[in-house]
Amino acid sequence: MYIGRFVVVGPGLGAYRVSSRSFPNRQVVDRDGTLTVGPTDAAEETDNPYVSYNCLREAGSGVVLGNGSHVDPIAEKVDMGYPARDALALSLLSLDFEKDDYDTPRVAGVVTADTAFVGIVRRDALLVEEVDEPTLVATYEEDTPRAFDFAAESAEAAAEEAYALSFEHAVCAAAARVTEAGVETAVENGDG
């Protein structure tokens, strides 16, 4: 099944995966702690504004992750002291779903050592929820947050597990483990 781009978040752990039929030549790159999705050297040039973006940023005492340019304003609001729920809701509502041929929803999560929030904005809804167990939300098919069996306990294991899930067209993944001691991130680009 193709569910597109997705996040899985729970207290202390978050993962994001790019799944794409249209732009498979992408990777996640670590840029001083901010994880960024961008084209590989083999990618064809495109002016599509939804191909490159920060997918995981540290913010406050945790991380923000998601499938597009909304990650940055969510992180900025969290850094300014907004509650995670409000940062997600305001940013998702302001940017709305992507104005592409598919009205692609925006998905995002905010994770700290003890809490997790997940959000999605679709053509027909804005949903933001606090969750206490791993929860998945995706751009297609799985576009309502639901509890999800995700057993990873480290950032590296979470990136690998997200990438390996049986959903179609895996491209790359990023993940973070958040503890009281700090944030650990990992990338899986499927090349090894």
RASUL-V692763 format. One record per helix or strand of 2 or more residues. SS is the DSSP state (alpha for helix, beta for strand). FROM is the first residue (numbers start at 1). LEN is the number of residues. If there is no record, write none. Layout:
SS/FROM/LEN ; SS/FROM/LEN
This chain:
beta/6/5 ; beta/13/7 ; beta/26/6 ; beta/34/6 ; beta/53/7 ; beta/62/5 ; alpha/70/10 ; alpha/84/12 ; beta/106/6 ; beta/116/7 ; beta/125/6 ; beta/135/4 ; beta/146/2 ; alpha/155/10 ; beta/170/10 ; beta/182/7
